[in-house]
Amino acid sequence: MRIPSARTLLLGAAIASSVGIGYAIGAQPHMTETVSLLETARIELAKATPNKGGHRERALGLIDQAIGEVRAGIAFAGG
């Protein structure tokens, strides 16, 4: 049975790290979940009666803006 050299261990660690970093860059689970949560919040807010002095409508616009920003962040990160 052969004992791996330090070079082999270092190479293995570098490969494992690069795979992990690639996953972290490509996959955006928190950002994707955020879009889902914002979309759910928008649906619920849209169901509310519009007697809020325009605040409900402004909040809907801000949620739309937030969804757009999160999606832009996902796209920027390559997801």
C-alpha angles and dihedrals in degrees: 000000000000122000111222116246123238089253091055092048091048092049091049091050091049092051092047091049093049091051090051092047091048090053092047092051097043101039117061104183096159093046092047091049089049091057090051092049093048091049090051091048090050092052091050093046091049088057091057119099112262095234094111101106093259093304093111091053092047090048090052089053092049091050089051089050091049092050089051092049093049091049090049089052091051091049092047091053090052097253 
